Amino acid sequence: MTSPESTSNRRSYLLALAAVALWSTVASAFKLTLAHMAPSLLLLGASVVSCLTLGLLVIARGQVSILLGLSARQCLRSAWLGLLNPALYYWILLEAYNRLPAQEAQALNYTWALVLTYLAVPLLGQRLRKTDIAAGFVCYGGVLVVATHGRPWALEFSDPLGTTLALGSTIIWALYWIYNTRDDVDPVVRLFLNFLCSLPWIVVLVLITGPTWPISWPGWAGAAYVGLFEMGITFVLWLTALRAASNASRVSNLIFLSPFVSLLLIGHFLGEVILASTWLGLMLIIAGLAVQRWGARAQT
């Protein structure tokens, strides 16, 4: 007979793999949709879809009472967090995707976990380990390989602004998670509130950037896909997988599959020739993150 624990673990792995599979499609979806609409408008369309999706999930999970019981301070916190994510984070990231090949933008974006560790030192008072420093050299060595197309010694970037935007987005994402560390609101409720409170910020971005109208249906379809599978239910799948697992760290390692699967999809759907330097640089970035994780576990 199958034990309840093994059933729960199997369920957590299936949910995590589903999340990884969906996240692996996002880089291609970003690039395909940006061919039809400006980054700020893609962000607005995706955020509306994500907000509706998460709102329905809150209702389905019977969490409306939690939502209505939040204090004014907690709601104001959501307005601040909504500015960080999705407003600033995704706008900067989409601007990077608009300038860079998808293979470059998605590889550089995976350094956010290392940035999170570094920012936690001044903001949360955590100590920097030797393995964190070593991980930084390996990760950012990979960044140089990717951004210079395999010629790091030349320091010639294909698009310096695009590279800066891709790396800058990791700072915003890391800050968002750091400010969430002491949050006691249910993560799905918090995510819904963040997206709801982000909409006014995003509307301002759209008005400032003045995107071209009208938008063709593939643009709106792509925005809906991004809102549903990048910003919406995939986070819920991932959180549910981690909660159902008896060993969450083992399940979380599956996320390392996503960038490599993503490269294969980028080559197939976008027709980008995946450079050897991208594979090498991405492997260095993931190796650096693995060193970081190993150091964190060794200390506990």
BELGIFEN-V187824 format. One record per helix or strand of 3 or more residues. SS is the DSSP state (A for helix, B for strand). FROM is the first residue (numbers start at 1). TO is the last residue. If there is no record, write none. Layout:
ss: (SS/SS)
from: (FROM/FROM)
to: (TO/TO)
This chain:
ss: (A/A/A/A/A/A/A/A/A/A/A/A/A/A/A/A)
from: (4/26/39/64/72/102/112/130/152/160/187/217/233/248/255/276)
to: (24/34/60/68/99/109/124/147/154/179/209/229/244/252/270/299)
